[in-house]
């Protein structure tokens, strides 16, 4: 938490805003990376950050506020992480000179992998090489081996170089960092009831917690899972749960939606369906849909209808219209009459989402940013298709921006994933081999 959300975040901001003390032998005019030092540019950047709030799902925790107004007033670590490592690679593209932007993206690429709960040996090796290259480049383009710029090289830069090796020794940093330790200490502190000798009591609570965790791991039946599914939900198995709202009665669908579903079921006509608005994923995130979100004002929504899916052997981003359960009779006919729900031996469900796709990311931007800036376009109605719910991996944010590509500003959407989730690779890592 302190490395990414405080130390490194402060370093990048001090560089971009040019707030480092300038020695008499140096000249701020040569700090070409200080692109946010002007007040009007800084305020414009802050407004751009605040405008992203409606596109960030609620599962991303606190959405970053306008940093030009709030960065010095209880700005949370999660806000810094989303702002600096989620939004800045896209929002600073074309503003930060390419040399410095690519160096920043190289750091973000390594940090995103190190922020996962699960890291493969291949990813660890790739990240170790990436961070080592970044550190050398950082010194060359910022510090430049100048004595008057030694303050640019803070201890957090050296610490970052040890992330991969320490992960191989103690596990993923997100599971062993101060973030985890502070939460654990807070939980143990809440269990203390005696004001006398607090540290001994805290130690005993820690020992008791370890003993209980060991027993639960060896004998899982001592701690059976609670049924956390709310009323009017449908447990689909494997951690997927459909949540209200839903249609009370089967609804007839028309147009392209009807054609796509009929084609998926290999039927001449689409059956009536019951639409569901939300889906809880195995990782705890809740995916919404247009069926629910379009009924609210945009300023009242934290958009959560964009999801990462596995499709045709690759990773895609899709925008969900709604979820539904198609009923397949034993005789291979399809319908959704209410009485079928009481005859589970004669039917089975096909749990699907109807969604449109985004394009694959722009290859040039993806390559230049080391896989950090995934900029896509909406494929629209032509990409409408049925996606199995079991192929949905996580909820992501797709935020509009207008990068200049081949000299022309294009309306596109860039991908932001929640820190800690397995990141989308779009085949980039295979290319690095």
N, C-alpha and C positions, 0 to 999 in steps of 0.2 A: 504493500500500500504506500509506504513512504517513498520507496524508490520511484515508482511510476506516477503516483498521484501527488507527490510533493516535490521530491528532489529534482527528478528529471523534468517534470512539468515546469518548475520554477526556472530551470536552466534554459529551456527552449523559449519561455516567455521573455526572460531577460535578454536573450539574443535577439529575438524578433522585435522587441520594443526598444532595444538599444539602451537599457538601463544600467549596464555595467559602468563602473567608474572608468573614465577614459584618461589614460596617462598622458602627460605632456608630450611624450614621444609618439603618441598615437593620434589618429584623427577619425572622428566619428563618420566623416564623409566617406571613409573607405570601408565602412561596415555595410556592405551591400545586402547583407541578410536582415538588417533592421528595417523590415518593410512595414511594421506596425507602429513606428515611432511617432508618426504624425497623428495628431488628435483626431482629425476627421476620418483617417483610414482606420484607426483603432475603433472608433465608434461605429463605423460602417461594418467592420468585422463583428463587433458585438451584436449588432442587429441581425446579421446573418446567422449567428449562433442561436440567438433566441428564436428566430423564425423556424429553426429545425425542430422545435419541441413537438409540434403536432405529428411529425413523422416518426418519432421515436416511441416504440412500444412501452407500455407501462412496466414490462419486465426488465427494462433497462434501468430501473430505479429512477433517481432524480434526474430530470432532464437539465442540461446546463443552462443557466440563466445568462443574460447579457453580461459578459465579463467586464465590459467598460463601465458598468454600473455596480456590479456585485462581487468582482473577483477578490476584493479586500474585505468582504463582509460575510464570513462564515460560508465561503464557497466550499462545497464538499469534495472529498477525494474522488467520489464517483463522477462528479461533474467535470473535474479536471481530466479524468481518464477518458470520458466520452468526448469531451471537447478537443483535447490535444491529439489523441490517438485514433478517434473515430471520425471526427469532422474535419480537422485541419488538413489531412492529406488531400482532400478534395477542395476545400474552400481556399487553400493557399496555392493551389495549382494555377500557374499563370501569374501569380503575385510574387511568390518567393522565387528568386532566380533558380533555374533548373539545377545547377550544381548543388545548391544548398537544399533544395526540395528533394532531390534524389537521395541525398545523405540522410535527411530526416525520414524518408520513407523506408530506407534500409533499416533504420533503428526500429521503426514501428513494426515492420515485418517480423523482426526477431522478437520484439516484445509481445506481439500478439500470440505467437507460438508458445512462448514461455508462460503466458497467462492461462493456457488451457489446463484443465484438470488432468487430462490424459495426453501424454506426449510420447510419440513413438521414437525409437532409437534413430531412425532416419531423420525425423524432424529435429531431434536434438543435435545431430551432427551438422545438419544444414544451418541451424540457428547459431551454433558455435562459430562456423565459418563466417556467417553474415555479420554477427556482432563484432568479431575480430576485425573484419574489413571496415566496418563502420567506425570503430574507435580510431583506427589509423587515419582514415579520411577526415574524421572530425578534427583531429589535431592538425592535419595538413591545411585544411581550408579555413578554420577559425583561429586556432592558436598560432599556427605558422611558425612555431619554434621561436616566438618573440617573448622576451622576458616581461615586457609590459602587458602581455596578454595571458600570463600564467593564471590569473583569476578565472579565465574561461574554462580551465580544466579542473573541474570539481571532483571530489572523491567518488561521486555517484557514477562518473564515467568509468572509472576503474572497476567499481563494483559490478556494473553491468556486464563486463567481460567475464565475470565468474558465474553468471547465472546458469549457463548450460552445464558446466562442470559440477556445480553444487546440486543441480537437479538430478544428475546421475547418481549423486551420493545420498541425498536426502529426499528426493522426490520433487514433484512440481512445486514451484515457488508459491503458487496461489494456495497450496495446502499447508505450507510451512512458514509463510511470511508473517509479518507483524500483524497484518489484518486478521489472520486466523487466531493468532495468539491473543490479541486484544479482545476479540469476541469471546474466546474461551475464558479469559480472566474475568470479563464482565459477567458471564453466566455463573461462574463459580462464586463471585462476590455477591451475587443476588441470593445465593443459598445460605450465606452466613447470617446467623441470628444473634450470636453473642458478641457484644462490642469489645470484650476483653480479649487480649492476645490474638488479634485478627490474622496475623500472618501464619501462626500455627494452625488456626482454624482453616485458613485458605489452603494450606498444604494438605490437611486431612481431607478436605472436600475434593481436592485433586486426586488423591489416592483412591478415595471411594469411587470417584467417577471412572477411573481407570479399571478398577475391579469390576464395576458394573458392566462396562463396555466389553471386558474380556469374557464375562459370563454370557452376555447376549450374543457375542460372536461364536462361542462354543455351543451354546444351547439356544438357538433362535426362537424356540417355542416359548421361552420365558418372556419374550417381548413381541407378541403377535401384532402385525400391522393393523392400524385402525382403519375403518372405512371412512375415508375422507371425501367420498363422492357426495355431492349435494343432491337434494331431491330433483326430480325431473332430469336426471343425467342418465347417460348410457355408457356403461363400462365396456369398451371394445377389446380389452385385453392388452397385454404388453405395455401397459402404462398409458394408453390412449383412452381418453374419456370425453364423450360429447357432452356439452353443457348447454343449458337454455340460453337464449330463447329458441323455440322451435315452432313449426306449424302444428296447430292442434289437429288439423285434418289434412289428408293428402291433397296436394295442389297440382293442377295441370300446368305443365310448362310448355312454352311455345318457342318458335324461332330457332336460332342457332343452338340454344341450350337443349331443346328437344331433339334436334338432329344429332348432336354429339352424344347424348345419352343413349339414344336409340341405336346409333352405330356401335357404341361401346358394348351394348347388350345384344347386338346382332338381331334386333327386332325391327319390324316395319314402323312401329310407332313407340314413342317414349311413354312409359307408365307414369301414373301420378306419383309424386314423391312428397316426403315431409322434409323440409329444409331445417337445418340446425345452424345456429349462429356462431358457436364457439367450440374449440377443441383444446383440451388440456393434453400436452405432450409429455412423454416420459421424462424430459428434463425439467418439468415443472412449469414451463412457459405456457401461456394460453394464447392460442391463435384465434383471432376474430375473423370476420368476413364482411363483405360489402352488405350482405343481408342485414347486419346489425349496424355497422358504422355509418352507412349512408343515410340512416334515419336521424342522425345527430348533426348539429352544426360543426363545421370543421374545427373551430376553435375549442370545442368540447371533447375532441377525440385525440387519444394517443394511438395513432394508427398501428394496428397489429395484424393486418390482413396479408402482409407479405411474408412468405415462408420459403425456406430453402428445402428443396426436394431432390431426391435421387430419381433420375428419369433417363431411361435408355442408356444406363451405364455411366452417366455423367451427372454433374450437379447443375441445377437450374434454380432460378428464383421465380416464384409464381405469386400471383395476386388472387386470393381466394374469393369467389363469389358466395359460395355457401357449401356446407357439408351435408351429406345425406346418406341414408342407409337403403340400398336397393335390396329387395327381398327376392330370392331365387327359390322357386318351388322345386320340389323333387322331380316334377315333370319338365323342368327347365323352362317354365313360363314365369313371367315377371309381373308382379303387382304389389300393391301395398295396402290391402284391406286390413282393417283393425283386427279381425279375428285371426289373421295369420300370426299375430304376435303371441298368441296363446298356444301355438302348435309348433314348438321348436323342433320337433322330430321331423317335420315335413318341409321345413324351409331353412335357408341359411342366408346370412346377410353379406352383402358386398359393401363395405364402408369406404366411401369415396368423397373427394372434394371436386367441385367444378371450379376451374381456375384458368386464367390467362397467364401467359408466360412473358418474362422479360427476355431480351436478347442475351446472348453470351457477351461478356465484357469486351470493350474495345481492346484489341490485342496490343496495340502500341502503348496505351496508357498503363495497361496491366504489366507489361514488361518493364517499362521505365520506372514504375513504382515498386518493383519487386513483389508484385501480387497484392499490393495494399489498396490501390485505387481501382475498384471494379465498377466501371461506368457503363450502364446499359440503357437500352431504349425499350419502350413498351411495344410488344408485337401486336397487341390489340385483339380484336374479335377473331382474327384468322388463326390465332394460337389457342383458342378456347379448347380445353380438353378435360377429360376425366382423369384424376390422379388418385391412386390408392392412398388412403390415410396413413397406412404403414410406411409409405415412402416419404412422409413429411418429417424433416429432421429438426428444424428449429424455426423460431420467429426472428425475422430480421427487419431492418429499416431500409427503405429505399427513398432517398432524399433527392429532390430535384436540384439540378445545377446546370450551368451552361458553359462547359469547357470549350476552348477554341481548339478544334481538330482540323488539321489541314487548312488553317487560315479562316475557318468558318465557325462561329459560335453555334453550338447545337444544344437543343433541349434534351437532357438525359437525366438519368437517376443513378446515384452512387450508393454502393452497398455499405452498410454499417452493421456489424454483428456484436452481440453482447460479449463483453470481456469474460473469458472463462469457457465459452462455448467452443466446440471444435470449428475451426475456421474453414471457409470455402477455399479450395485450392484452384479450381478451374483448370487443372492439368499443368499449372506452372511448375510445381515441384518436380514433376517428371521431366520437364524440359531442362531443369537445372542439372540433372544427372548427365 
